[in-house]
């Protein structure tokens, strides 16, 4: 299984980029996780031939089983992310694709608008969307020296979304038992004997 990750930030060391890497570290073993870093080079959508940065993204998403998006606390999405979503939508690459959306905020409902807009655009493009808004305390350390999330509550929220994006393998079906003919009721048997 392959998951493509996109952080809605143009800065390599940003909190959102680090959060994407940390969420990627919570994916089950055996899942191939690839963060895509070409967001800054995506041009506005135009009809006609697809240029290089969007064509690379289209190819990656086409070949992937799912997509993981991390958005910051803003009322508006970054312009470059909107452009990327328009390229993906126009090509049909998001139709039926499982997409997990997470947004980080210092207060409850802080990233609500960005997440709602992401949900709207992805749903209109035909994606199967799931997600969570992560409330990040500015007073708490968020990552350990290996880049993993340190706050248990955040890891639980992340793992809940991850479990929906990468569900466990389906178990073997239960064997079907052969039908056993029912016996006739005792009353009917007695009636048959006296006849």
C-alpha positions in Angstrom: 0.0 0.0 0.0 1.3 3.5 -0.9 0.3 6.8 0.7 1.3 10.2 -0.7 1.6 13.0 1.8 1.3 16.8 1.2 2.0 19.5 3.8 0.2 22.8 3.0 3.4 24.7 3.7 6.2 26.0 1.5 8.9 25.9 4.2 10.8 22.7 4.7 11.3 23.1 8.4 7.8 24.4 9.2 5.6 22.9 11.9 3.1 21.5 9.3 5.9 19.8 7.4 7.3 18.2 10.6 3.7 17.1 11.5 3.3 15.4 8.2 6.5 13.5 8.8 5.3 12.5 12.3 1.9 11.3 11.0 3.7 9.4 8.3 5.6 7.6 11.1 2.3 6.4 12.5 1.4 4.5 9.4 1.3 0.7 9.7 4.4 -1.3 8.8 4.4 -2.3 5.1 2.9 1.0 4.0 5.1 3.0 1.6 4.8 6.7 2.6 6.1 9.4 0.2 5.9 13.1 1.2 5.5 15.2 -1.9 7.5 18.5 -1.8 6.6 20.1 -5.1 3.8 22.3 -3.9 5.7 25.6 -4.4 6.2 24.8 -8.1 2.5 24.1 -9.0 1.2 26.7 -11.4 -2.4 27.8 -11.6 -4.7 25.4 -13.5 -5.1 25.9 -17.2 -6.7 23.8 -19.9 -4.4 22.0 -22.2 -1.2 20.0 -21.7 -0.3 19.4 -18.0 3.1 20.9 -17.1 5.8 19.1 -15.2 5.1 19.7 -11.4 1.4 18.9 -11.7 2.0 15.9 -14.0 4.4 14.4 -11.4 1.7 14.8 -8.7 -1.0 13.3 -10.9 1.2 10.3 -11.6 2.0 9.8 -7.9 -1.7 10.1 -6.8 -2.9 7.8 -9.6 -0.5 5.1 -8.4 -1.2 5.6 -4.7 -3.8 4.0 -2.6 -4.5 7.1 -0.5 -3.5 10.7 0.1 -2.7 12.5 3.4 -3.1 16.3 3.6 -1.9 18.5 6.5 -3.3 22.1 6.6 -2.3 24.9 8.9 -4.6 27.1 11.0 -5.8 29.6 8.4 -9.2 30.7 7.2 -8.0 30.3 3.6 -6.0 27.5 2.1 -2.6 28.3 0.6 -3.0 29.3 -3.1 -0.6 26.6 -4.2 -2.6 23.8 -2.5 -5.7 25.1 -4.2 -4.0 25.0 -7.6 -2.8 21.4 -6.9 -6.3 20.3 -6.0 -7.7 21.8 -9.2 -5.1 19.9 -11.3 -6.0 16.7 -9.5 -9.8 17.3 -9.7 -9.7 18.2 -13.4 -7.8 14.9 -14.2 -10.2 12.8 -12.2 -7.3 11.5 -10.1 -9.2 12.1 -6.8 -12.3 10.1 -7.8 -12.8 7.3 -5.3 -9.4 8.1 -3.7 -9.2 7.8 0.1 -7.9 11.1 1.5 -7.1 11.9 5.1 -7.2 15.6 6.1 -5.6 16.9 9.3 -5.2 20.5 10.4 -3.3 21.9 13.3 -4.6 24.7 15.6 -3.6 26.1 19.0 -7.3 26.3 20.1 -10.4 24.2 19.5 -12.1 24.9 16.1 -9.2 27.2 15.1 -8.5 25.4 11.8 -12.2 24.6 11.2 -12.5 26.9 8.1 -9.4 25.5 6.3 -10.5 22.0 7.0 -14.1 22.6 5.9 -12.8 24.1 2.6 -10.5 21.1 2.1 -13.5 18.8 2.7 -15.6 20.7 0.2 -13.1 20.7 -2.6 -12.1 17.1 -2.1 -15.6 15.8 -1.9 -16.6 17.7 -5.0 -13.7 16.0 -6.8 -15.1 12.6 -5.8 -12.6 11.7 -3.0 -13.5 9.7 0.1 -12.6 12.1 2.8 -11.8 11.5 6.5 -9.9 13.6 9.0 -9.4 15.4 12.3 -8.5 18.8 13.7 -5.5 18.5 16.0 -5.4 21.0 18.9 -1.7 21.8 19.4 -0.8 23.4 22.7 1.9 26.1 22.1 3.3 25.3 25.6 3.9 21.6 25.0 6.9 20.1 23.1 5.4 18.3 20.1 8.2 16.1 18.7 10.9 14.0 20.2 14.5 13.8 18.8 13.3 11.3 16.2 10.5 13.5 15.0 7.7 11.5 16.6 4.7 13.1 18.3 5.2 13.2 22.1 1.7 14.0 23.3 -0.4 10.9 23.8 -3.7 12.5 23.0 -2.5 13.8 19.7 -1.0 10.4 18.8 -4.4 8.8 19.5 -6.2 11.2 17.2 -3.6 10.7 14.5 -3.8 6.9 14.8 -7.6 7.0 14.6 -7.4 8.8 11.2 -4.6 6.6 10.1 -6.6 3.4 10.9 -9.3 4.6 8.6 -6.9 5.6 5.8 -5.0 2.3 6.1 -7.4 -0.3 7.5 -6.1 -3.6 8.7 -6.2 -6.4 6.2 -9.6 -8.2 6.1 -9.5 -11.6 7.9 -10.4 -14.9 6.3 -14.1 -15.4 5.8 -15.9 -17.6 8.3 -16.6 -21.0 6.7 -20.2 -21.6 5.7 -21.8 -24.5 7.6 -23.9 -26.9 5.6 -27.6 -26.7 6.3 -29.0 -29.4 8.6 -32.6 -30.5 7.8 -34.9 -29.7 10.7 -36.8 -32.5 12.4 -40.5 -32.6 12.4 -42.2 -31.3 15.5 -42.9 -34.0 18.1 -46.7 -33.5 17.8 -46.7 -34.3 14.1 -44.6 -37.4 14.7 -47.1 -38.7 17.3 -50.0 -37.9 14.9 -48.3 -39.9 12.2 -47.9 -42.9 14.5 -51.5 -43.0 15.6 -52.7 -42.8 12.0 
